[in-house]
Amino acid sequence: MIKIEEKTERVLLVGVETLENTKKFHSTFEELASLAVTAGAEVVALATQKLDVPNARTYVGSGKLEELAMTVDAREIDTVIFNARLSPRQNMALEDALGVKVIDRMQLILDIFAMRARSQEGMLQVEQAQLMYMKPRLAGHGIALSRQAGGIGSKGPGESKLETDRRHIQLRIEDIDRKLKKIEKSRQLARKKRLESGIFKIGLIGYTNAGKSSILNALVDVKQQQYEKNELFATLDATTKLIRLKDEFTVALTDTVGFIQDLPTELIKAFKSTLEESANVDLLVQVIDASNPYHEAHEQTVQQLLSELGMDKIPQLVIYNKMDLAPADFAYTITPAVEMSIKSENGPMVFRQAILSELNKLFVPFEKELPYALAYKLPELKRIALIDYVEEGETSYLVKGKIAPQQLWKLEKL
């Protein structure tokens, strides 16, 4: 049997610092390199330029374009990746000038999402997002629409779909939309059951690779753990697990896709239903990677996206994770906040205590007499409320504790 080794794609990364992006330029450009590596590429060379505004036709200036062409030839570059969203016209002009495949940051992110998608919903969402992105580019020519060799920027919908006309693409987008709506109905039923159960819902949110999946895995047994790895967008699909925080008190903890700067608008739309798993929670836990030198920019990105998604009014707890890897002079920028390292021996305990401390602020005190005839309902009460103590009386239990305001109606039913 002959073993065929897949050739690693050699890429050149290009960034243009403008008046508009100067504050986040360095963080996003470094991130572009991580994205390229995540996509399986070898970063061979970097090129940057300062311009007040990008060139309308080629994004970079004419002199820089000549430099890029020489680098492509000298370093045997397969693909050039721009740290921006290129217009269809710019994409075509650059491929004509450089003679190799050119993709932008958005297409790279879409490509990684296509690699990571595992569930039917995730794969449909990624395909829809890619088709929406590629649709205005179907009028192009040359390398952009003849990527038979595959590689970065060609994952997902496939060459045959991208060569069809706009109408065919639109019909496929609408077909995916119908399928996603059916899946969403099933998700809504599951969400409704969780609402009726009285379980308090917590959503893990944060920048990609902040450690959300690690936190979820640290709180469940091995059989329930999900995939985690020190890489961007290790998991895409929303995952919800029941976590016992204290005694019988249980919460539903949901981990969703991580955020990133300049997230493609097509993905925000396509993944709206997935992100709604966090939009319908009672408490958001923002996880921040304390070891990342650009954590402040990441925090701003998360807060901006939460605002765009209408989730900024949900109570929020901020946790700085990976403190064991943070610099000695680290100082957090959001207060109040909790510092921890989920991978440390006491990490899970610190997380549980942080959640319980926050719930004690959000919950309201209650006192409930439960007749002995209804004693079988005591376990249910312990599951949805933080119980301080249970006192036995002559004919009933006297239960004191705290419960979420939105769950007070459950007490009336007991």
Number of C-alpha atoms within 10 A of each C-alpha: 3 4 5 6 6 7 8 12 19 19 26 26 23 21 22 24 20 15 13 10 14 13 12 14 17 14 16 21 22 13 17 24 20 16 20 24 16 18 22 15 21 16 20 16 16 16 14 15 13 14 14 12 14 17 13 12 17 20 24 24 16 12 8 15 16 14 11 23 16 13 18 22 13 9 13 14 21 20 24 24 25 26 25 21 16 21 16 17 15 18 23 22 16 23 20 16 13 20 16 20 25 26 23 20 25 23 25 23 24 25 23 23 28 25 17 19 21 14 12 12 20 21 20 24 28 26 26 28 26 29 23 18 18 17 19 12 19 17 13 13 12 13 16 21 18 13 15 11 7 11 19 25 25 22 20 22 17 15 15 8 14 21 14 12 12 18 10 14 20 15 11 16 20 13 13 17 16 12 14 19 13 11 14 15 11 11 16 14 11 11 14 11 12 14 16 10 14 21 20 24 21 24 26 25 26 29 25 24 24 27 26 29 23 19 20 24 20 17 22 15 9 9 7 10 15 13 9 16 12 11 14 23 23 21 24 20 20 18 17 18 16 15 16 16 18 16 10 17 19 20 21 17 23 23 26 23 24 23 22 20 18 14 15 19 13 19 21 17 13 22 21 14 20 21 23 16 21 24 21 16 20 18 22 25 21 22 26 28 26 25 17 15 13 15 19 15 15 23 20 13 19 23 15 15 17 19 12 11 14 11 20 16 10 15 14 18 19 20 24 23 26 22 19 15 12 17 12 8 6 11 9 16 10 12 9 9 14 17 19 21 23 25 16 13 9 11 18 19 16 17 22 16 13 18 17 15 11 15 18 15 10 15 18 17 15 15 13 15 17 21 17 15 9 11 13 11 13 15 11 16 19 19 21 22 28 26 21 11 9 16 10 13 12 7 11 16 18 15 20 18 18 21 24 21 11 13 19 16 11 15 16 8 6 15
